Each structure stands twice: as structure tokens, then as C-alpha cells.
Amino acid sequence: MQRYKCLACEYVYDPAEGDPDNGVEAGTPWEEVPDDWVCPLCGVGKDLFEAE
């Protein structure tokens, strides 16, 4: 699965890991991450992530 990197802080969203601390289960592809999800490190929205 495609990973996505935050353009603000370089956090990488890896679908294999998800973001369970913020309600996104492991195995969740980027397209299914809720639109209101924000980067767990810096708080920017999904619109500031790009495919890695």
C-alpha cells in the first residue's frame, strides 16, 4: 500500500500501521482515512500530505 508523507513535518502515514492512537486502524488505506484526520505530530490536514 502507498505511504503518504506530511509536507509540514515529514511524518509518514503507513497504511500497514495506521494511526490507532487517533482512531485509524492498521490496514486502513489512505483513501479511507477520515477527511477530518490530522497529522499526529503537527496537526495539519490530509491536504498537506503527498504520496511517498
mmCIF file of the N, C-alpha and C atoms, coordinates in Angstrom:
data_MODEL
# 
_entry.id   MODEL 
# 
loop_
_atom_site.group_PDB 
_atom_site.id 
_atom_site.type_symbol 
_atom_site.label_atom_id 
_atom_site.label_alt_id 
_atom_site.label_comp_id 
_atom_site.label_asym_id 
_atom_site.label_entity_id 
_atom_site.label_seq_id 
_atom_site.pdbx_PDB_ins_code 
_atom_site.Cartn_x 
_atom_site.Cartn_y 
_atom_site.Cartn_z 
_atom_site.occupancy 
_atom_site.B_iso_or_equiv 
_atom_site.pdbx_formal_charge 
_atom_site.auth_seq_id 
_atom_site.auth_comp_id 
_atom_site.auth_asym_id 
_atom_site.auth_atom_id 
_atom_site.pdbx_PDB_model_num 
ATOM 1   N N  . MET A 1 1  ? 0.844   -1.198 0.000  1.00 0.00 ? 1  MET A N  1 
ATOM 2   C CA . MET A 1 1  ? 0.000   0.000  0.000  1.00 0.00 ? 1  MET A CA 1 
ATOM 3   C C  . MET A 1 1  ? 0.879   1.249  0.000  1.00 0.00 ? 1  MET A C  1 
ATOM 4   N N  . GLN A 1 2  ? 0.354   2.288  -0.612 1.00 0.00 ? 2  GLN A N  1 
ATOM 5   C CA . GLN A 1 2  ? 1.055   3.563  -0.754 1.00 0.00 ? 2  GLN A CA 1 
ATOM 6   C C  . GLN A 1 2  ? 1.173   4.280  0.587  1.00 0.00 ? 2  GLN A C  1 
ATOM 7   N N  . ARG A 1 3  ? 2.361   4.794  0.872  1.00 0.00 ? 3  ARG A N  1 
ATOM 8   C CA . ARG A 1 3  ? 2.583   5.596  2.079  1.00 0.00 ? 3  ARG A CA 1 
ATOM 9   C C  . ARG A 1 3  ? 2.478   7.070  1.702  1.00 0.00 ? 3  ARG A C  1 
ATOM 10  N N  . TYR A 1 4  ? 2.120   7.914  2.686  1.00 0.00 ? 4  TYR A N  1 
ATOM 11  C CA . TYR A 1 4  ? 1.964   9.343  2.455  1.00 0.00 ? 4  TYR A CA 1 
ATOM 12  C C  . TYR A 1 4  ? 2.757   10.124 3.478  1.00 0.00 ? 4  TYR A C  1 
ATOM 13  N N  . LYS A 1 5  ? 3.452   11.175 3.014  1.00 0.00 ? 5  LYS A N  1 
ATOM 14  C CA . LYS A 1 5  ? 4.312   11.974 3.887  1.00 0.00 ? 5  LYS A CA 1 
ATOM 15  C C  . LYS A 1 5  ? 3.746   13.364 4.089  1.00 0.00 ? 5  LYS A C  1 
ATOM 16  N N  . CYS A 1 6  ? 3.790   13.821 5.331  1.00 0.00 ? 6  CYS A N  1 
ATOM 17  C CA . CYS A 1 6  ? 3.363   15.175 5.684  1.00 0.00 ? 6  CYS A CA 1 
ATOM 18  C C  . CYS A 1 6  ? 4.388   16.170 5.154  1.00 0.00 ? 6  CYS A C  1 
ATOM 19  N N  . LEU A 1 7  ? 3.909   17.164 4.415  1.00 0.00 ? 7  LEU A N  1 
ATOM 20  C CA . LEU A 1 7  ? 4.801   18.168 3.856  1.00 0.00 ? 7  LEU A CA 1 
ATOM 21  C C  . LEU A 1 7  ? 5.287   19.159 4.909  1.00 0.00 ? 7  LEU A C  1 
ATOM 22  N N  . ALA A 1 8  ? 4.609   19.225 6.041  1.00 0.00 ? 8  ALA A N  1 
ATOM 23  C CA . ALA A 1 8  ? 4.984   20.175 7.085  1.00 0.00 ? 8  ALA A CA 1 
ATOM 24  C C  . ALA A 1 8  ? 6.058   19.619 8.022  1.00 0.00 ? 8  ALA A C  1 
ATOM 25  N N  . CYS A 1 9  ? 5.933   18.319 8.390  1.00 0.00 ? 9  CYS A N  1 
ATOM 26  C CA . CYS A 1 9  ? 6.866   17.781 9.392  1.00 0.00 ? 9  CYS A CA 1 
ATOM 27  C C  . CYS A 1 9  ? 7.526   16.465 8.989  1.00 0.00 ? 9  CYS A C  1 
ATOM 28  N N  . GLU A 1 10 ? 7.145   15.933 7.827  1.00 0.00 ? 10 GLU A N  1 
ATOM 29  C CA . GLU A 1 10 ? 7.709   14.704 7.273  1.00 0.00 ? 10 GLU A CA 1 
ATOM 30  C C  . GLU A 1 10 ? 7.262   13.425 7.985  1.00 0.00 ? 10 GLU A C  1 
ATOM 31  N N  . TYR A 1 11 ? 6.211   13.512 8.809  1.00 0.00 ? 11 TYR A N  1 
ATOM 32  C CA . TYR A 1 11 ? 5.607   12.297 9.359  1.00 0.00 ? 11 TYR A CA 1 
ATOM 33  C C  . TYR A 1 11 ? 5.124   11.450 8.186  1.00 0.00 ? 11 TYR A C  1 
ATOM 34  N N  . VAL A 1 12 ? 5.286   10.139 8.282  1.00 0.00 ? 12 VAL A N  1 
ATOM 35  C CA . VAL A 1 12 ? 4.840   9.251  7.214  1.00 0.00 ? 12 VAL A CA 1 
ATOM 36  C C  . VAL A 1 12 ? 3.672   8.406  7.708  1.00 0.00 ? 12 VAL A C  1 
ATOM 37  N N  . TYR A 1 13 ? 2.552   8.520  6.983  1.00 0.00 ? 13 TYR A N  1 
ATOM 38  C CA . TYR A 1 13 ? 1.406   7.649  7.256  1.00 0.00 ? 13 TYR A CA 1 
ATOM 39  C C  . TYR A 1 13 ? 1.621   6.355  6.491  1.00 0.00 ? 13 TYR A C  1 
ATOM 40  N N  . ASP A 1 14 ? 1.727   5.255  7.226  1.00 0.00 ? 14 ASP A N  1 
ATOM 41  C CA . ASP A 1 14 ? 1.908   3.930  6.632  1.00 0.00 ? 14 ASP A CA 1 
ATOM 42  C C  . ASP A 1 14 ? 0.621   3.151  6.862  1.00 0.00 ? 14 ASP A C  1 
ATOM 43  N N  . PRO A 1 15 ? -0.099  2.814  5.786  1.00 0.00 ? 15 PRO A N  1 
ATOM 44  C CA . PRO A 1 15 ? -1.362  2.093  5.941  1.00 0.00 ? 15 PRO A CA 1 
ATOM 45  C C  . PRO A 1 15 ? -1.228  0.787  6.714  1.00 0.00 ? 15 PRO A C  1 
ATOM 46  N N  . ALA A 1 16 ? -0.093  0.137  6.630  1.00 0.00 ? 16 ALA A N  1 
ATOM 47  C CA . ALA A 1 16 ? 0.108   -1.116 7.353  1.00 0.00 ? 16 ALA A CA 1 
ATOM 48  C C  . ALA A 1 16 ? 0.052   -0.897 8.863  1.00 0.00 ? 16 ALA A C  1 
ATOM 49  N N  . GLU A 1 17 ? 0.466   0.286  9.311  1.00 0.00 ? 17 GLU A N  1 
ATOM 50  C CA . GLU A 1 17 ? 0.457   0.617  10.737 1.00 0.00 ? 17 GLU A CA 1 
ATOM 51  C C  . GLU A 1 17 ? -0.783  1.405  11.145 1.00 0.00 ? 17 GLU A C  1 
ATOM 52  N N  . GLY A 1 18 ? -1.320  2.201  10.228 1.00 0.00 ? 18 GLY A N  1 
ATOM 53  C CA . GLY A 1 18 ? -2.443  3.068  10.559 1.00 0.00 ? 18 GLY A CA 1 
ATOM 54  C C  . GLY A 1 18 ? -2.034  4.126  11.569 1.00 0.00 ? 18 GLY A C  1 
ATOM 55  N N  . ASP A 1 19 ? -2.999  4.618  12.315 1.00 0.00 ? 19 ASP A N  1 
ATOM 56  C CA . ASP A 1 19 ? -2.762  5.586  13.393 1.00 0.00 ? 19 ASP A CA 1 
ATOM 57  C C  . ASP A 1 19 ? -3.747  5.249  14.501 1.00 0.00 ? 19 ASP A C  1 
ATOM 58  N N  . PRO A 1 20 ? -3.553  4.077  15.151 1.00 0.00 ? 20 PRO A N  1 
ATOM 59  C CA . PRO A 1 20 ? -4.532  3.610  16.140 1.00 0.00 ? 20 PRO A CA 1 
ATOM 60  C C  . PRO A 1 20 ? -4.765  4.570  17.302 1.00 0.00 ? 20 PRO A C  1 
ATOM 61  N N  . ASP A 1 21 ? -3.772  5.372  17.655 1.00 0.00 ? 21 ASP A N  1 
ATOM 62  C CA . ASP A 1 21 ? -3.955  6.339  18.743 1.00 0.00 ? 21 ASP A CA 1 
ATOM 63  C C  . ASP A 1 21 ? -4.971  7.411  18.387 1.00 0.00 ? 21 ASP A C  1 
ATOM 64  N N  . ASN A 1 22 ? -5.231  7.564  17.078 1.00 0.00 ? 22 ASN A N  1 
ATOM 65  C CA . ASN A 1 22 ? -6.164  8.585  16.609 1.00 0.00 ? 22 ASN A CA 1 
ATOM 66  C C  . ASN A 1 22 ? -7.316  7.989  15.803 1.00 0.00 ? 22 ASN A C  1 
ATOM 67  N N  . GLY A 1 23 ? -7.632  6.739  16.075 1.00 0.00 ? 23 GLY A N  1 
ATOM 68  C CA . GLY A 1 23 ? -8.828  6.120  15.509 1.00 0.00 ? 23 GLY A CA 1 
ATOM 69  C C  . GLY A 1 23 ? -8.713  5.525  14.117 1.00 0.00 ? 23 GLY A C  1 
ATOM 70  N N  . VAL A 1 24 ? -7.498  5.380  13.595 1.00 0.00 ? 24 VAL A N  1 
ATOM 71  C CA . VAL A 1 24 ? -7.316  4.795  12.269 1.00 0.00 ? 24 VAL A CA 1 
ATOM 72  C C  . VAL A 1 24 ? -6.630  3.437  12.440 1.00 0.00 ? 24 VAL A C  1 
ATOM 73  N N  . GLU A 1 25 ? -7.380  2.379  12.185 1.00 0.00 ? 25 GLU A N  1 
ATOM 74  C CA . GLU A 1 25 ? -6.868  1.031  12.392 1.00 0.00 ? 25 GLU A CA 1 
ATOM 75  C C  . GLU A 1 25 ? -5.775  0.670  11.394 1.00 0.00 ? 25 GLU A C  1 
ATOM 76  N N  . ALA A 1 26 ? -4.881  -0.227 11.810 1.00 0.00 ? 26 ALA A N  1 
ATOM 77  C CA . ALA A 1 26 ? -3.859  -0.763 10.908 1.00 0.00 ? 26 ALA A CA 1 
ATOM 78  C C  . ALA A 1 26 ? -4.558  -1.389 9.706  1.00 0.00 ? 26 ALA A C  1 
ATOM 79  N N  . GLY A 1 27 ? -3.975  -1.219 8.536  1.00 0.00 ? 27 GLY A N  1 
ATOM 80  C CA . GLY A 1 27 ? -4.556  -1.753 7.311  1.00 0.00 ? 27 GLY A CA 1 
ATOM 81  C C  . GLY A 1 27 ? -5.493  -0.798 6.595  1.00 0.00 ? 27 GLY A C  1 
ATOM 82  N N  . THR A 1 28 ? -5.649  0.420  7.134  1.00 0.00 ? 28 THR A N  1 
ATOM 83  C CA . THR A 1 28 ? -6.541  1.411  6.517  1.00 0.00 ? 28 THR A CA 1 
ATOM 84  C C  . THR A 1 28 ? -5.817  2.159  5.401  1.00 0.00 ? 28 THR A C  1 
ATOM 85  N N  . PRO A 1 29 ? -6.273  1.984  4.135  1.00 0.00 ? 29 PRO A N  1 
ATOM 86  C CA . PRO A 1 29 ? -5.638  2.735  3.044  1.00 0.00 ? 29 PRO A CA 1 
ATOM 87  C C  . PRO A 1 29 ? -5.925  4.228  3.177  1.00 0.00 ? 29 PRO A C  1 
ATOM 88  N N  . TRP A 1 30 ? -5.046  5.026  2.610  1.00 0.00 ? 30 TRP A N  1 
ATOM 89  C CA . TRP A 1 30 ? -5.147  6.491  2.695  1.00 0.00 ? 30 TRP A CA 1 
ATOM 90  C C  . TRP A 1 30 ? -6.523  6.997  2.292  1.00 0.00 ? 30 TRP A C  1 
ATOM 91  N N  . GLU A 1 31 ? -7.090  6.398  1.254  1.00 0.00 ? 31 GLU A N  1 
ATOM 92  C CA . GLU A 1 31 ? -8.382  6.844  0.750  1.00 0.00 ? 31 GLU A CA 1 
ATOM 93  C C  . GLU A 1 31 ? -9.500  6.667  1.769  1.00 0.00 ? 31 GLU A C  1 
ATOM 94  N N  . GLU A 1 32 ? -9.308  5.782  2.745  1.00 0.00 ? 32 GLU A N  1 
ATOM 95  C CA . GLU A 1 32 ? -10.331 5.525  3.760  1.00 0.00 ? 32 GLU A CA 1 
ATOM 96  C C  . GLU A 1 32 ? -10.056 6.223  5.096  1.00 0.00 ? 32 GLU A C  1 
ATOM 97  N N  . VAL A 1 33 ? -8.916  6.933  5.179  1.00 0.00 ? 33 VAL A N  1 
ATOM 98  C CA . VAL A 1 33 ? -8.636  7.727  6.378  1.00 0.00 ? 33 VAL A CA 1 
ATOM 99  C C  . VAL A 1 33 ? -9.641  8.881  6.383  1.00 0.00 ? 33 VAL A C  1 
ATOM 100 N N  . PRO A 1 34 ? -10.325 9.125  7.495  1.00 0.00 ? 34 PRO A N  1 
ATOM 101 C CA . PRO A 1 34 ? -11.344 10.190 7.534  1.00 0.00 ? 34 PRO A CA 1 
ATOM 102 C C  . PRO A 1 34 ? -10.789 11.551 7.100  1.00 0.00 ? 34 PRO A C  1 
ATOM 103 N N  . ASP A 1 35 ? -11.623 12.320 6.428  1.00 0.00 ? 35 ASP A N  1 
ATOM 104 C CA . ASP A 1 35 ? -11.204 13.632 5.932  1.00 0.00 ? 35 ASP A CA 1 
ATOM 105 C C  . ASP A 1 35 ? -10.832 14.596 7.051  1.00 0.00 ? 35 ASP A C  1 
ATOM 106 N N  . ASP A 1 36 ? -11.368 14.367 8.251  1.00 0.00 ? 36 ASP A N  1 
ATOM 107 C CA . ASP A 1 36 ? -11.052 15.270 9.362  1.00 0.00 ? 36 ASP A CA 1 
ATOM 108 C C  . ASP A 1 36 ? -9.848  14.802 10.179 1.00 0.00 ? 36 ASP A C  1 
ATOM 109 N N  . TRP A 1 37 ? -9.194  13.721 9.759  1.00 0.00 ? 37 TRP A N  1 
ATOM 110 C CA . TRP A 1 37 ? -7.976  13.240 10.420 1.00 0.00 ? 37 TRP A CA 1 
ATOM 111 C C  . TRP A 1 37 ? -6.878  14.280 10.222 1.00 0.00 ? 37 TRP A C  1 
ATOM 112 N N  . VAL A 1 38 ? -6.026  14.450 11.222 1.00 0.00 ? 38 VAL A N  1 
ATOM 113 C CA . VAL A 1 38 ? -4.899  15.383 11.117 1.00 0.00 ? 38 VAL A CA 1 
ATOM 114 C C  . VAL A 1 38 ? -3.602  14.673 11.485 1.00 0.00 ? 38 VAL A C  1 
ATOM 115 N N  . CYS A 1 39 ? -2.507  15.213 11.008 1.00 0.00 ? 39 CYS A N  1 
ATOM 116 C CA . CYS A 1 39 ? -1.185  14.661 11.301 1.00 0.00 ? 39 CYS A CA 1 
ATOM 117 C C  . CYS A 1 39 ? -1.008  14.582 12.815 1.00 0.00 ? 39 CYS A C  1 
ATOM 118 N N  . PRO A 1 40 ? -0.626  13.401 13.335 1.00 0.00 ? 40 PRO A N  1 
ATOM 119 C CA . PRO A 1 40 ? -0.483  13.267 14.782 1.00 0.00 ? 40 PRO A CA 1 
ATOM 120 C C  . PRO A 1 40 ? 0.713   14.026 15.357 1.00 0.00 ? 40 PRO A C  1 
ATOM 121 N N  . LEU A 1 41 ? 1.630   14.478 14.513 1.00 0.00 ? 41 LEU A N  1 
ATOM 122 C CA . LEU A 1 41 ? 2.783   15.219 15.014 1.00 0.00 ? 41 LEU A CA 1 
ATOM 123 C C  . LEU A 1 41 ? 2.600   16.734 14.961 1.00 0.00 ? 41 LEU A C  1 
ATOM 124 N N  . CYS A 1 42 ? 2.034   17.228 13.842 1.00 0.00 ? 42 CYS A N  1 
ATOM 125 C CA . CYS A 1 42 ? 1.963   18.689 13.718 1.00 0.00 ? 42 CYS A CA 1 
ATOM 126 C C  . CYS A 1 42 ? 0.556   19.239 13.532 1.00 0.00 ? 42 CYS A C  1 
ATOM 127 N N  . GLY A 1 43 ? -0.432  18.367 13.292 1.00 0.00 ? 43 GLY A N  1 
ATOM 128 C CA . GLY A 1 43 ? -1.818  18.814 13.256 1.00 0.00 ? 43 GLY A CA 1 
ATOM 129 C C  . GLY A 1 43 ? -2.349  19.325 11.938 1.00 0.00 ? 43 GLY A C  1 
ATOM 130 N N  . VAL A 1 44 ? -1.581  19.218 10.848 1.00 0.00 ? 44 VAL A N  1 
ATOM 131 C CA . VAL A 1 44 ? -2.108  19.667 9.551  1.00 0.00 ? 44 VAL A CA 1 
ATOM 132 C C  . VAL A 1 44 ? -3.053  18.617 8.982  1.00 0.00 ? 44 VAL A C  1 
ATOM 133 N N  . GLY A 1 45 ? -3.890  19.022 8.032  1.00 0.00 ? 45 GLY A N  1 
ATOM 134 C CA . GLY A 1 45 ? -4.867  18.125 7.437  1.00 0.00 ? 45 GLY A CA 1 
ATOM 135 C C  . GLY A 1 45 ? -4.298  17.250 6.329  1.00 0.00 ? 45 GLY A C  1 
ATOM 136 N N  . LYS A 1 46 ? -5.151  16.356 5.845  1.00 0.00 ? 46 LYS A N  1 
ATOM 137 C CA . LYS A 1 46 ? -4.754  15.417 4.802  1.00 0.00 ? 46 LYS A CA 1 
ATOM 138 C C  . LYS A 1 46 ? -4.297  16.101 3.515  1.00 0.00 ? 46 LYS A C  1 
ATOM 139 N N  . ASP A 1 47 ? -4.760  17.328 3.290  1.00 0.00 ? 47 ASP A N  1 
ATOM 140 C CA . ASP A 1 47 ? -4.411  18.031 2.062  1.00 0.00 ? 47 ASP A CA 1 
ATOM 141 C C  . ASP A 1 47 ? -2.937  18.407 1.998  1.00 0.00 ? 47 ASP A C  1 
ATOM 142 N N  . LEU A 1 48 ? -2.225  18.320 3.129  1.00 0.00 ? 48 LEU A N  1 
ATOM 143 C CA . LEU A 1 48 ? -0.797  18.643 3.136  1.00 0.00 ? 48 LEU A CA 1 
ATOM 144 C C  . LEU A 1 48 ? 0.067   17.383 3.184  1.00 0.00 ? 48 LEU A C  1 
ATOM 145 N N  . PHE A 1 49 ? -0.467  16.279 2.680  1.00 0.00 ? 49 PHE A N  1 
ATOM 146 C CA . PHE A 1 49 ? 0.291   15.031 2.547  1.00 0.00 ? 49 PHE A CA 1 
ATOM 147 C C  . PHE A 1 49 ? 0.435   14.715 1.071  1.00 0.00 ? 49 PHE A C  1 
ATOM 148 N N  . GLU A 1 50 ? 1.563   14.070 0.737  1.00 0.00 ? 50 GLU A N  1 
ATOM 149 C CA . GLU A 1 50 ? 1.753   13.633 -0.640 1.00 0.00 ? 50 GLU A CA 1 
ATOM 150 C C  . GLU A 1 50 ? 2.241   12.181 -0.639 1.00 0.00 ? 50 GLU A C  1 
ATOM 151 N N  . ALA A 1 51 ? 1.940   11.487 -1.739 1.00 0.00 ? 51 ALA A N  1 
ATOM 152 C CA . ALA A 1 51 ? 2.385   10.098 -1.869 1.00 0.00 ? 51 ALA A CA 1 
ATOM 153 C C  . ALA A 1 51 ? 3.900   10.045 -1.825 1.00 0.00 ? 51 ALA A C  1 
ATOM 154 N N  . GLU A 1 52 ? 4.399   9.044  -1.145 1.00 0.00 ? 52 GLU A N  1 
ATOM 155 C CA . GLU A 1 52 ? 5.847   8.914  -0.981 1.00 0.00 ? 52 GLU A CA 1 
ATOM 156 C C  . GLU A 1 52 ? 6.428   8.003  -2.042 1.00 0.00 ? 52 GLU A C  1 
# 
